[in-house]
């Protein structure tokens, strides 16, 4: 029981760190000021950050579903 609880705390800590990292990355991208001369580059960065955010949301959703289904079996 102690091992599983410790593993859960470690997993939660890692997830919290990942959330904080993703938040800081999103903040850094939002604070970038791009001059008019690099419109295509700026659009690429914006598109990349949008794709990253969507992938992150799906990954979180999958983890929640896995956790909920796994918790019912134990």
Legacy VTK file of the C-alpha trace (Angstrom):
# vtk DataFile Version 3.0
C-alpha trace
ASCII
DATASET POLYDATA
POINTS 74 float
0.000 0.000 0.000
2.830 2.388 0.852
4.555 1.749 -2.486
1.413 2.463 -4.509
0.722 5.616 -2.517
4.318 6.776 -2.988
4.078 6.068 -6.717
0.846 8.053 -6.922
2.414 11.037 -5.160
5.418 10.890 -7.505
3.133 10.733 -10.531
1.092 13.692 -9.275
4.267 15.686 -8.630
5.517 14.954 -12.136
2.159 15.930 -13.656
2.191 19.184 -11.678
5.679 19.945 -12.959
4.576 19.238 -16.536
1.555 21.508 -16.143
3.762 24.294 -14.799
6.259 23.839 -17.633
3.511 23.919 -20.264
2.051 27.035 -18.647
5.415 28.802 -18.640
5.989 27.815 -22.276
2.575 29.183 -23.265
3.284 32.408 -21.363
6.646 32.806 -23.087
5.070 32.318 -26.515
2.307 34.778 -25.727
4.826 37.424 -24.668
6.810 37.226 -27.911
6.489 40.334 -30.003
6.966 39.530 -33.624
7.673 42.321 -36.127
5.663 42.530 -39.334
8.602 41.231 -41.351
8.284 37.688 -40.005
4.559 37.111 -40.366
4.983 33.579 -41.686
7.343 32.637 -38.846
4.987 34.117 -36.266
2.029 32.247 -37.802
4.047 29.025 -37.669
4.839 29.580 -33.978
1.191 30.311 -33.217
0.066 27.207 -35.115
2.685 25.084 -33.317
1.587 26.317 -29.916
-2.062 25.637 -30.766
-1.249 22.082 -31.876
0.820 21.575 -28.711
-2.052 22.798 -26.523
-4.536 20.498 -28.249
-2.196 17.509 -27.949
-1.602 18.316 -24.288
-5.347 18.464 -23.602
-5.886 15.085 -25.286
-2.967 13.572 -23.363
-4.453 14.814 -20.084
-7.870 13.447 -21.043
-6.399 10.033 -21.865
-4.536 9.958 -18.548
-7.707 10.782 -16.617
-9.664 8.080 -18.435
-6.906 5.529 -17.837
-6.672 6.501 -14.176
-10.437 6.280 -13.660
-10.670 2.889 -15.371
-7.617 1.566 -13.535
-8.896 2.744 -10.149
-12.079 0.705 -10.581
-10.133 -2.526 -11.130
-7.871 -2.334 -8.089
LINES 1 75
74 0 1 2 3 4 5 6 7 8 9 10 11 12 13 14 15 16 17 18 19 20 21 22 23 24 25 26 27 28 29 30 31 32 33 34 35 36 37 38 39 40 41 42 43 44 45 46 47 48 49 50 51 52 53 54 55 56 57 58 59 60 61 62 63 64 65 66 67 68 69 70 71 72 73
